Amino acid sequence: MQTDDIPEVPKVPEDILQRAREGKLCFFLGSGLSKLLGCKGWKDLSNNLTEMCFERNYINFRQKESIMAINEPKKIITICRNIFRDNHHENDFYKQIKKCLKTNKAYETQNIYKVLSELFGIIPALYLTTNIDRNFDSTFPGSVLFTEKDFSPNNILPDRLYKIHGTIEHPNTTILTVQDYLDRYRKGEFHAFLAAIFSEYSIIFLGYGLEEFEILDFLVTTMDRKQMEPKHCILLPYYKEEKYLQAFDADYFKPLGIKVVGYKKDVTGYAQLYTVIKKWKKELIGLTDMQYEAIKDMEEMVDKLE
């Protein structure tokens, strides 16, 4: 098991750099990136929906406590959606979700989406996300695709953002309940779409925790068992004394073709990911620190002139 020191800013794995040069890189973005901007996580969202059901007298106190004791946000969200629907206020269910996905301007300085957007047009890459908020849409310069018909193995092109769980701006496209997940992930076309990406591209998972990693179910059932070395990677945060935990995670993800790249969160917490991605952006572009700063100075001068 891996027991190397956990760095504050790890280097981009060489195989990932090579895949970037080949135009075969994919960023897979999870809710952790939006949480850094002040959005509610799935646990907070499920609790808010349960409280709202109680405040509206859709459920009593005992029912509220029973629902909140469930340690599966997806299950709670499914229960709450059904409660809102049965009380003929399903639109309010989606309004509450939209409210929970609002950002806080105080956290704008750690907007990883802006950093990723700066890669657009420099290195060709795919962008996938299970997030239904619009935090990346607002900065992404390319096409944003979110309807089921967009997810076809014949429609995989670089410099596009594929929102595979839909968008809150169009609630009918969102994947939120257990039934939604089953319907989406059992579709042959969608299955072929993901299979093509996982086989042809190297994926960097950002902002994902195991509690929202439905994609692991897909990997378990489709993984090529002949593949010995991981071709994808996931960035995960650890405290400096958690080398053992990183080693456990590495053993867990390796059979799924995913390499764990850890970074130390002792000083800035989960926001350290922003610093890591800024550094990775420079490495992926192939710039030295001096070249990168010179380009940023020129961009700032242009912005002032405009």
Summary of the structure (lengths in Angstrom):
residues: 306
radius of gyration: 20.2
end to end distance: 53.5
largest distance: 61.9
contacts: 900
relative contact order: 0.16
helix: 52%
strand: 12%
